[in-house]
Amino acid sequence: MPPLPPFPEELRGRAAVHLAIADPDGPVAATPLLDAMRAAAEPVSDSWGPTDAAGLARIHLDPPTATPAIGDARWLDASTPDIAEALLSTAAADDAPIVMMEIRHVAGAPVRRTGAVVAPPGDFIYHAVAPLSLFPRERIEA
């Protein structure tokens, strides 16, 4: 996490694992996964619970206003663990210009209704962001 506001003081300057769960069956259905995660390690911050649309917008601690940044995203699948390891190692480096990187698991949820994407092209989505206000574009792109 960047050592900057708006990130919580207890997380600034630390590597963090962020677990976000959305379960259409509500809090009771998510309880077994939450209990297992909380048993594995005590959370530094735990704000899980039902929320409204405004709360969903704050889940990732994104700035509330537009921020100049460069982002990158790709679909990954289970055959790419070396790529995932390289991405996370790069983001965790002390001199990394990347302030946020996530790998989201999107496979496994049953399709409950038809829509534009009912079968994702990969099991995971990688997404990273680097702020242009802190780092020059050349360094970010490198």
OpenMM code with the backbone's topology and positions (N, CA, C; nanometers):
from openmm import Vec3, app, unit

residues = "MET PRO PRO LEU PRO PRO PHE PRO GLU GLU LEU ARG GLY ARG ALA ALA VAL HIS LEU ALA ILE ALA ASP PRO ASP GLY PRO VAL ALA ALA THR PRO LEU LEU ASP ALA MET ARG ALA ALA ALA GLU PRO VAL SER ASP SER TRP GLY PRO THR ASP ALA ALA GLY LEU ALA ARG ILE HIS LEU ASP PRO PRO THR ALA THR PRO ALA ILE GLY ASP ALA ARG TRP LEU ASP ALA SER THR PRO ASP ILE ALA GLU ALA LEU LEU SER THR ALA ALA ALA ASP ASP ALA PRO ILE VAL MET MET GLU ILE ARG HIS VAL ALA GLY ALA PRO VAL ARG ARG THR GLY ALA VAL VAL ALA PRO PRO GLY ASP PHE ILE TYR HIS ALA VAL ALA PRO LEU SER LEU PHE PRO ARG GLU ARG ILE GLU ALA".split()
positions = [
    Vec3(0.0861, -0.1179, 0.0000),
    Vec3(0.0000, 0.0000, 0.0000),
    Vec3(0.0899, 0.1230, 0.0000),
    Vec3(0.0527, 0.2237, -0.0743),
    Vec3(0.1330, 0.3457, -0.0726),
    Vec3(0.1295, 0.4106, 0.0659),
    Vec3(0.2370, 0.4743, 0.1060),
    Vec3(0.2396, 0.5400, 0.2370),
    Vec3(0.1730, 0.6775, 0.2316),
    Vec3(0.0516, 0.6811, 0.1782),
    Vec3(-0.0176, 0.8068, 0.1517),
    Vec3(-0.1639, 0.7989, 0.1928),
    Vec3(-0.2219, 0.9146, 0.2254),
    Vec3(-0.3676, 0.9171, 0.2372),
    Vec3(-0.4240, 0.8861, 0.0988),
    Vec3(-0.5355, 0.8287, 0.0777),
    Vec3(-0.6414, 0.8016, 0.1734),
    Vec3(-0.6321, 0.6627, 0.2366),
    Vec3(-0.5178, 0.5969, 0.2237),
    Vec3(-0.5052, 0.4615, 0.2759),
    Vec3(-0.4969, 0.4654, 0.4283),
    Vec3(-0.5582, 0.3672, 0.4953),
    Vec3(-0.5552, 0.3648, 0.6420),
    Vec3(-0.4123, 0.3615, 0.6949),
    Vec3(-0.3879, 0.4335, 0.8014),
    Vec3(-0.2540, 0.4464, 0.8608),
    Vec3(-0.1908, 0.3095, 0.8851),
    Vec3(-0.2677, 0.2136, 0.9368),
    Vec3(-0.2117, 0.0823, 0.9713),
    Vec3(-0.1686, 0.0007, 0.8493),
    Vec3(-0.2085, 0.0429, 0.7292),
    Vec3(-0.1709, -0.0293, 0.6078),
    Vec3(-0.0648, 0.0425, 0.5249),
    Vec3(-0.0412, 0.1684, 0.5500),
    Vec3(0.0507, 0.2469, 0.4675),
    Vec3(0.1918, 0.1898, 0.4691),
    Vec3(0.2482, 0.1774, 0.3491),
    Vec3(0.3852, 0.1307, 0.3348),
    Vec3(0.4021, -0.0193, 0.3551),
    Vec3(0.2936, -0.0934, 0.3585),
    Vec3(0.3008, -0.2384, 0.3812),
    Vec3(0.2405, -0.3131, 0.2626),
    Vec3(0.2904, -0.4326, 0.2399),
    Vec3(0.2253, -0.5202, 0.1424),
    Vec3(0.0984, -0.5723, 0.2077),
    Vec3(-0.0084, -0.5791, 0.1312),
    Vec3(-0.1363, -0.6209, 0.1880),
    Vec3(-0.2077, -0.7149, 0.0932),
    Vec3(-0.2819, -0.8053, 0.1506),
    Vec3(-0.3730, -0.8907, 0.0747),
    Vec3(-0.5121, -0.8385, 0.1054),
    Vec3(-0.5860, -0.8070, 0.0015),
    Vec3(-0.7197, -0.7516, 0.0177),
    Vec3(-0.8196, -0.8553, -0.0293),
    Vec3(-0.9067, -0.8953, 0.0577),
    Vec3(-1.0089, -0.9933, 0.0236),
    Vec3(-1.1419, -0.9211, 0.0147),
    Vec3(-1.2010, -0.9214, -0.1026),
    Vec3(-1.3327, -0.8620, -0.1231),
    Vec3(-1.4255, -0.9729, -0.1700),
    Vec3(-1.5387, -0.9839, -0.1041),
    Vec3(-1.6335, -1.0901, -0.1372),
    Vec3(-1.7674, -1.0271, -0.1703),
    Vec3(-1.8262, -1.0709, -0.2790),
    Vec3(-1.9632, -1.0336, -0.3128),
    Vec3(-2.0383, -1.1640, -0.3315),
    Vec3(-2.1394, -1.1849, -0.2503),
    Vec3(-2.2155, -1.3090, -0.2585),
    Vec3(-2.3631, -1.2767, -0.2752),
    Vec3(-2.4215, -1.3161, -0.3873),
    Vec3(-2.5629, -1.2844, -0.4094),
    Vec3(-2.6560, -1.3512, -0.3086),
    Vec3(-2.6056, -1.4510, -0.2352),
    Vec3(-2.6879, -1.5172, -0.1348),
    Vec3(-2.6748, -1.4528, 0.0028),
    Vec3(-2.5983, -1.3443, 0.0109),
    Vec3(-2.5905, -1.2685, 0.1345),
    Vec3(-2.4812, -1.3137, 0.2287),
    Vec3(-2.4743, -1.2493, 0.3464),
    Vec3(-2.3665, -1.2728, 0.4428),
    Vec3(-2.3562, -1.4173, 0.4921),
    Vec3(-2.4668, -1.4855, 0.5080),
    Vec3(-2.4621, -1.6223, 0.5611),
    Vec3(-2.3846, -1.7144, 0.4670),
    Vec3(-2.4040, -1.6971, 0.3360),
    Vec3(-2.3351, -1.7826, 0.2388),
    Vec3(-2.1845, -1.7580, 0.2388),
    Vec3(-2.1415, -1.6367, 0.2706),
    Vec3(-1.9991, -1.6038, 0.2705),
    Vec3(-1.9288, -1.6411, 0.4003),
    Vec3(-2.0023, -1.6738, 0.5036),
    Vec3(-1.9449, -1.7001, 0.6356),
    Vec3(-1.8359, -1.8069, 0.6360),
    Vec3(-1.8522, -1.9228, 0.5715),
    Vec3(-1.7440, -2.0233, 0.5756),
    Vec3(-1.6115, -1.9714, 0.5188),
    Vec3(-1.6154, -1.8987, 0.4078),
    Vec3(-1.4921, -1.8444, 0.3501),
    Vec3(-1.4316, -1.7382, 0.4420),
    Vec3(-1.5136, -1.6506, 0.4934),
    Vec3(-1.4642, -1.5463, 0.5844),
    Vec3(-1.4029, -1.6077, 0.7100),
    Vec3(-1.4684, -1.7074, 0.7677),
    Vec3(-1.4146, -1.7734, 0.8872),
    Vec3(-1.2790, -1.8370, 0.8593),
    Vec3(-1.2651, -1.9015, 0.7427),
    Vec3(-1.1382, -1.9650, 0.7069),
    Vec3(-1.0280, -1.8609, 0.6893),
    Vec3(-1.0588, -1.7500, 0.6243),
    Vec3(-0.9578, -1.6456, 0.6029),
    Vec3(-0.9172, -1.5819, 0.7352),
    Vec3(-1.0129, -1.5553, 0.8218),
    Vec3(-0.9824, -1.4942, 0.9516),
    Vec3(-0.9039, -1.5889, 1.0409),
    Vec3(-0.9235, -1.7194, 1.0236),
    Vec3(-0.8483, -1.8178, 1.1012),
    Vec3(-0.7040, -1.8288, 1.0512),
    Vec3(-0.6827, -1.8037, 0.9222),
    Vec3(-0.5478, -1.8137, 0.8642),
    Vec3(-0.4578, -1.7004, 0.9121),
    Vec3(-0.5135, -1.5815, 0.9266),
    Vec3(-0.4351, -1.4657, 0.9728),
    Vec3(-0.5321, -1.3604, 1.0249),
    Vec3(-0.4946, -1.2973, 1.1342),
    Vec3(-0.5803, -1.1924, 1.1895),
    Vec3(-0.5762, -1.0708, 1.0971),
    Vec3(-0.6918, -1.0228, 1.0538),
    Vec3(-0.6933, -0.9056, 0.9650),
    Vec3(-0.6418, -0.7806, 1.0355),
    Vec3(-0.5670, -0.6994, 0.9617),
    Vec3(-0.5242, -0.5690, 1.0123),
    Vec3(-0.6445, -0.4750, 1.0096),
    Vec3(-0.7277, -0.4924, 0.9092),
    Vec3(-0.8494, -0.4141, 0.8947),
    Vec3(-0.9574, -0.5090, 0.8450),
    Vec3(-1.0748, -0.5031, 0.9037),
    Vec3(-1.1832, -0.5939, 0.8651),
    Vec3(-1.3135, -0.5152, 0.8639),
    Vec3(-1.3560, -0.4782, 0.7453),
    Vec3(-1.4782, -0.3996, 0.7321),
    Vec3(-1.5842, -0.4733, 0.6523),
    Vec3(-1.5721, -0.6055, 0.6466),
    Vec3(-1.6648, -0.6821, 0.5642),
    Vec3(-1.8049, -0.6761, 0.6214),
    Vec3(-1.9006, -0.6643, 0.5325),
    Vec3(-2.0409, -0.6658, 0.5715),
    Vec3(-2.1259, -0.6100, 0.4596),
    Vec3(-2.2545, -0.6254, 0.4724),
    Vec3(-2.3444, -0.5715, 0.3693),
    Vec3(-2.3230, -0.4212, 0.3532),
    Vec3(-2.3352, -0.3739, 0.2294),
    Vec3(-2.3159, -0.2317, 0.2019),
    Vec3(-2.4050, -0.1877, 0.0874),
    Vec3(-2.4176, -0.0589, 0.0713),
    Vec3(-2.4942, -0.0028, -0.0390),
    Vec3(-2.4006, 0.0297, -0.1555),
    Vec3(-2.4538, 0.0905, -0.2604),
    Vec3(-2.3734, 0.1209, -0.3789),
    Vec3(-2.2574, 0.2151, -0.3460),
    Vec3(-2.2801, 0.3127, -0.2596),
    Vec3(-2.1717, 0.4052, -0.2222),
    Vec3(-2.0610, 0.3296, -0.1495),
    Vec3(-2.0963, 0.2324, -0.0668),
    Vec3(-1.9966, 0.1508, 0.0028),
    Vec3(-1.9151, 0.0665, -0.0930),
    Vec3(-1.9782, 0.0164, -0.1982),
    Vec3(-1.9064, -0.0624, -0.2980),
    Vec3(-1.7982, 0.0213, -0.3653),
    Vec3(-1.8257, 0.1491, -0.3854),
    Vec3(-1.7285, 0.2372, -0.4499),
    Vec3(-1.6048, 0.2594, -0.3627),
    Vec3(-1.6151, 0.2348, -0.2327),
    Vec3(-1.5019, 0.2564, -0.1414),
    Vec3(-1.4250, 0.1289, -0.1080),
    Vec3(-1.4675, 0.0152, -0.1569),
    Vec3(-1.4061, -0.1121, -0.1196),
    Vec3(-1.2559, -0.1145, -0.1468),
    Vec3(-1.2132, -0.0621, -0.2592),
    Vec3(-1.0718, -0.0707, -0.2969),
    Vec3(-0.9904, 0.0504, -0.2545),
    Vec3(-1.0498, 0.1400, -0.1758),
    Vec3(-0.9815, 0.2599, -0.1269),
    Vec3(-0.9340, 0.3489, -0.2410),
    Vec3(-1.0050, 0.3432, -0.3531),
    Vec3(-0.9707, 0.4298, -0.4646),
    Vec3(-0.9962, 0.5749, -0.4260),
    Vec3(-0.9185, 0.6680, -0.4828),
    Vec3(-0.9438, 0.8092, -0.4547),
    Vec3(-1.0858, 0.8467, -0.4985),
    Vec3(-1.1522, 0.9328, -0.4230),
    Vec3(-1.2899, 0.9700, -0.4583),
    Vec3(-1.2993, 1.0623, -0.5791),
    Vec3(-1.1876, 1.1204, -0.6202),
    Vec3(-1.1866, 1.2069, -0.7378),
    Vec3(-1.0872, 1.1521, -0.8397),
    Vec3(-1.0979, 1.1997, -0.9607),
    Vec3(-1.0095, 1.1529, -1.0678),
    Vec3(-0.8632, 1.1792, -1.0318),
    Vec3(-0.7778, 1.0826, -1.0637),
    Vec3(-0.6352, 1.0909, -1.0341),
    Vec3(-0.5579, 1.0513, -1.1586),
    Vec3(-0.4604, 1.1316, -1.2031),
    Vec3(-0.3833, 1.0925, -1.3217),
    Vec3(-0.2998, 0.9681, -1.2921),
    Vec3(-0.3217, 0.8657, -1.3713),
    Vec3(-0.2521, 0.7388, -1.3489),
    Vec3(-0.2474, 0.6592, -1.4776),
    Vec3(-0.1609, 0.5583, -1.4780),
    Vec3(-0.1541, 0.4619, -1.5876),
    Vec3(-0.1972, 0.3279, -1.5297),
    Vec3(-0.2876, 0.2626, -1.5988),
    Vec3(-0.3342, 0.1317, -1.5554),
    Vec3(-0.3092, 0.0273, -1.6616),
    Vec3(-0.3054, -0.0961, -1.6196),
    Vec3(-0.2865, -0.2081, -1.7107),
    Vec3(-0.3719, -0.3230, -1.6598),
    Vec3(-0.4268, -0.4009, -1.7492),
    Vec3(-0.5083, -0.5153, -1.7094),
    Vec3(-0.4978, -0.6242, -1.8152),
    Vec3(-0.5053, -0.7474, -1.7700),
    Vec3(-0.4984, -0.8635, -1.8600),
    Vec3(-0.5782, -0.9777, -1.7983),
    Vec3(-0.6294, -1.0634, -1.8825),
    Vec3(-0.6888, -1.1885, -1.8357),
    Vec3(-0.5767, -1.2890, -1.8147),
    Vec3(-0.5838, -1.3664, -1.7095),
    Vec3(-0.4893, -1.4749, -1.6829),
    Vec3(-0.5698, -1.6016, -1.6592),
    Vec3(-0.5051, -1.7153, -1.6791),
    Vec3(-0.5722, -1.8407, -1.6454),
    Vec3(-0.4790, -1.9254, -1.5592),
    Vec3(-0.5237, -2.0415, -1.5213),
    Vec3(-0.4477, -2.1261, -1.4289),
    Vec3(-0.3143, -2.1720, -1.4871),
    Vec3(-0.2946, -2.1563, -1.6179),
    Vec3(-0.1682, -2.1997, -1.6789),
    Vec3(-0.0606, -2.0914, -1.6699),
    Vec3(-0.0870, -1.9814, -1.5998),
    Vec3(0.0069, -1.8698, -1.5982),
    Vec3(0.0614, -1.8372, -1.4582),
    Vec3(0.0915, -1.9350, -1.3734),
    Vec3(0.1404, -1.8995, -1.2390),
    Vec3(0.2735, -1.8247, -1.2421),
    Vec3(0.3591, -1.8507, -1.3412),
    Vec3(0.4867, -1.7795, -1.3499),
    Vec3(0.4648, -1.6310, -1.3784),
    Vec3(0.3661, -1.6010, -1.4621),
    Vec3(0.3352, -1.4613, -1.4916),
    Vec3(0.2822, -1.3932, -1.3663),
    Vec3(0.1921, -1.4582, -1.2946),
    Vec3(0.1369, -1.4008, -1.1719),
    Vec3(0.2481, -1.3748, -1.0703),
    Vec3(0.3399, -1.4687, -1.0556),
    Vec3(0.4510, -1.4511, -0.9613),
    Vec3(0.5389, -1.3328, -1.0029),
    Vec3(0.5687, -1.3207, -1.1322),
    Vec3(0.6516, -1.2097, -1.1801),
    Vec3(0.5810, -1.0753, -1.1586),
    Vec3(0.4515, -1.0702, -1.1837),
    Vec3(0.3763, -0.9463, -1.1635),
    Vec3(0.3788, -0.9048, -1.0161),
    Vec3(0.3493, -0.9979, -0.9280),
    Vec3(0.3453, -0.9657, -0.7857),
    Vec3(0.4836, -0.9306, -0.7318),
    Vec3(0.5873, -0.9984, -0.7789),
    Vec3(0.7244, -0.9656, -0.7364),
    Vec3(0.7639, -0.8251, -0.7800),
    Vec3(0.7250, -0.7882, -0.9003),
    Vec3(0.7541, -0.6539, -0.9506),
    Vec3(0.6824, -0.5491, -0.8662),
    Vec3(0.5567, -0.5715, -0.8373),
    Vec3(0.4785, -0.4750, -0.7593),
    Vec3(0.5273, -0.4640, -0.6150),
    Vec3(0.5811, -0.5711, -0.5589),
    Vec3(0.6253, -0.5707, -0.4193),
    Vec3(0.7648, -0.5125, -0.4005),
    Vec3(0.8366, -0.4867, -0.5091),
    Vec3(0.9716, -0.4313, -0.4980),
    Vec3(0.9679, -0.2942, -0.4311),
    Vec3(1.0692, -0.2645, -0.3511),
    Vec3(1.0738, -0.1378, -0.2772),
    Vec3(1.0676, -0.0152, -0.3678),
    Vec3(1.1212, -0.0261, -0.4886),
    Vec3(1.1248, 0.0896, -0.5779),
    Vec3(1.0162, 0.0856, -0.6863),
    Vec3(0.9154, 0.0025, -0.6680),
    Vec3(0.8104, -0.0121, -0.7690),
    Vec3(0.7239, 0.1133, -0.7772),
    Vec3(0.6976, 0.1619, -0.8976),
    Vec3(0.6067, 0.2752, -0.9110),
    Vec3(0.4596, 0.2331, -0.9023),
    Vec3(0.4359, 0.1053, -0.9013),
    Vec3(0.2988, 0.0542, -0.8942),
    Vec3(0.2489, 0.0689, -0.7508),
    Vec3(0.1353, 0.1359, -0.7337),
    Vec3(0.0819, 0.1531, -0.5985),
    Vec3(-0.0319, 0.0555, -0.5691),
    Vec3(-0.0838, -0.0072, -0.6731),
    Vec3(-0.1901, -0.1045, -0.6531),
    Vec3(-0.1812, -0.2102, -0.7612),
    Vec3(-0.1815, -0.3345, -0.7190),
    Vec3(-0.1910, -0.4451, -0.8126),
    Vec3(-0.2824, -0.5488, -0.7511),
    Vec3(-0.3673, -0.6008, -0.8335),
    Vec3(-0.4548, -0.7058, -0.7837),
    Vec3(-0.4672, -0.8163, -0.8866),
    Vec3(-0.4896, -0.9331, -0.8358),
    Vec3(-0.5246, -1.0469, -0.9194),
    Vec3(-0.6566, -1.0974, -0.8636),
    Vec3(-0.7608, -1.0820, -0.9423),
    Vec3(-0.8954, -1.1210, -0.8991),
    Vec3(-0.9313, -1.2580, -0.9557),
    Vec3(-0.9840, -1.3420, -0.8703),
    Vec3(-1.0367, -1.4711, -0.9133),
    Vec3(-1.1819, -1.4507, -0.9510),
    Vec3(-1.2156, -1.4782, -1.0754),
    Vec3(-1.3516, -1.4540, -1.1234),
    Vec3(-1.4218, -1.5814, -1.1688),
    Vec3(-1.3520, -1.6930, -1.1662),
    Vec3(-1.4119, -1.8186, -1.2106),
    Vec3(-1.4793, -1.8879, -1.0929),
    Vec3(-1.5654, -1.9784, -1.1242),
    Vec3(-1.6240, -2.0622, -1.0203),
    Vec3(-1.7622, -2.0211, -0.9770),
    Vec3(-1.7991, -1.8976, -0.9970),
    Vec3(-1.9333, -1.8546, -0.9573),
    Vec3(-2.0329, -1.9040, -1.0614),
    Vec3(-2.1415, -1.9588, -1.0169),
    Vec3(-2.2411, -2.0062, -1.1137),
    Vec3(-2.3062, -1.8878, -1.1850),
    Vec3(-2.3381, -1.9087, -1.3116),
    Vec3(-2.4058, -1.8061, -1.3892),
    Vec3(-2.5526, -1.8071, -1.3491),
    Vec3(-2.6000, -1.6955, -1.3011),
    Vec3(-2.7383, -1.6880, -1.2531),
    Vec3(-2.8305, -1.6180, -1.3517),
    Vec3(-2.7719, -1.5465, -1.4462),
    Vec3(-2.8543, -1.4807, -1.5463),
    Vec3(-2.7683, -1.4543, -1.6691),
    Vec3(-2.8333, -1.4356, -1.7816),
    Vec3(-2.7598, -1.4093, -1.9037),
    Vec3(-2.7132, -1.2647, -1.9048),
    Vec3(-2.6102, -1.2385, -1.9806),
    Vec3(-2.5579, -1.1028, -1.9893),
    Vec3(-2.4508, -1.0948, -2.0946),
    Vec3(-2.3808, -0.9833, -2.0975),
    Vec3(-2.2778, -0.9610, -2.1986),
    Vec3(-2.1638, -1.0602, -2.1841),
    Vec3(-2.1234, -1.0908, -2.0605),
    Vec3(-2.0165, -1.1876, -2.0369),
    Vec3(-2.0673, -1.2876, -1.9332),
    Vec3(-2.0987, -1.4070, -1.9781),
    Vec3(-2.1438, -1.5094, -1.8842),
    Vec3(-2.0363, -1.6132, -1.8593),
    Vec3(-1.9328, -1.6144, -1.9428),
    Vec3(-1.8185, -1.7036, -1.9245),
    Vec3(-1.6924, -1.6214, -1.9485),
    Vec3(-1.6205, -1.5830, -1.8419),
    Vec3(-1.5011, -1.4995, -1.8621),
    Vec3(-1.3944, -1.5729, -1.9418),
    Vec3(-1.3114, -1.4993, -2.0177),
    Vec3(-1.2076, -1.5617, -2.0993),
    Vec3(-1.0889, -1.6145, -2.0192),
    Vec3(-1.0868, -1.5941, -1.8900),
    Vec3(-0.9817, -1.6461, -1.8036),
    Vec3(-1.0350, -1.6597, -1.6623),
    Vec3(-0.9618, -1.7318, -1.5788),
    Vec3(-1.0041, -1.7508, -1.4403),
    Vec3(-0.9686, -1.6320, -1.3514),
    Vec3(-0.8752, -1.5478, -1.3979),
    Vec3(-0.8256, -1.4374, -1.3175),
    Vec3(-0.8150, -1.3108, -1.4013),
    Vec3(-0.8237, -1.1973, -1.3351),
    Vec3(-0.7962, -1.0677, -1.3965),
    Vec3(-0.6825, -1.0049, -1.3182),
    Vec3(-0.5778, -0.9637, -1.3896),
    Vec3(-0.4689, -0.8861, -1.3297),
    Vec3(-0.4968, -0.7397, -1.3603),
    Vec3(-0.4751, -0.6533, -1.2614),
    Vec3(-0.4952, -0.5100, -1.2806),
    Vec3(-0.3921, -0.4369, -1.1961),
    Vec3(-0.3277, -0.3356, -1.2542),
    Vec3(-0.2278, -0.2571, -1.1812),
    Vec3(-0.2449, -0.1096, -1.2142),
    Vec3(-0.2085, -0.0249, -1.1169),
    Vec3(-0.2191, 0.1198, -1.1335),
    Vec3(-0.0929, 0.1861, -1.0789),
    Vec3(-0.0439, 0.2859, -1.1517),
    Vec3(0.0703, 0.3671, -1.1079),
    Vec3(0.0340, 0.5135, -1.1284),
    Vec3(0.0488, 0.5968, -1.0252),
    Vec3(0.0082, 0.7371, -1.0358),
    Vec3(0.1123, 0.8240, -1.1070),
    Vec3(0.0676, 0.8994, -1.2039),
    Vec3(0.1558, 0.9923, -1.2752),
    Vec3(0.1953, 1.1108, -1.1872),
    Vec3(0.1230, 1.1322, -1.0792),
    Vec3(0.1579, 1.2419, -0.9888),
    Vec3(0.2807, 1.2091, -0.9035),
    Vec3(0.3171, 1.0815, -0.8949),
    Vec3(0.4313, 1.0403, -0.8128),
    Vec3(0.5496, 0.9911, -0.8949),
    Vec3(0.5231, 0.9414, -1.0162),
    Vec3(0.6297, 0.8804, -1.0951),
    Vec3(0.6190, 0.9252, -1.2402),
    Vec3(0.7339, 0.9421, -1.3087),
    Vec3(0.7278, 0.9784, -1.4512),
    Vec3(0.6795, 0.8597, -1.5353),
    Vec3(0.6129, 0.8920, -1.6444),
    Vec3(0.5560, 0.7894, -1.7339),
    Vec3(0.6618, 0.6869, -1.7764),
    Vec3(0.7830, 0.7302, -1.8065),
    Vec3(0.8872, 0.6388, -1.8540),
    Vec3(0.9177, 0.5316, -1.7496),
    Vec3(0.9230, 0.5711, -1.6243),
    Vec3(0.9523, 0.4741, -1.5173),
    Vec3(0.8364, 0.3758, -1.5000),
    Vec3(0.7152, 0.4257, -1.5082),
    Vec3(0.5977, 0.3386, -1.4957),
    Vec3(0.5960, 0.2364, -1.6074),
    Vec3(0.6156, 0.2835, -1.7297),
    Vec3(0.6104, 0.1931, -1.8446),
    Vec3(0.7234, 0.0910, -1.8417),
    Vec3(0.8396, 0.1278, -1.7873),
    Vec3(0.9506, 0.0325, -1.7770),
    Vec3(0.9153, -0.0796, -1.6807),
] * unit.nanometer
topology = app.Topology()
chain = topology.addChain("A")
for resn in residues:
    res = topology.addResidue(resn, chain)
    for name in ("N", "CA", "C"):
        topology.addAtom(name, app.Element.getBySymbol(name[0]), res)
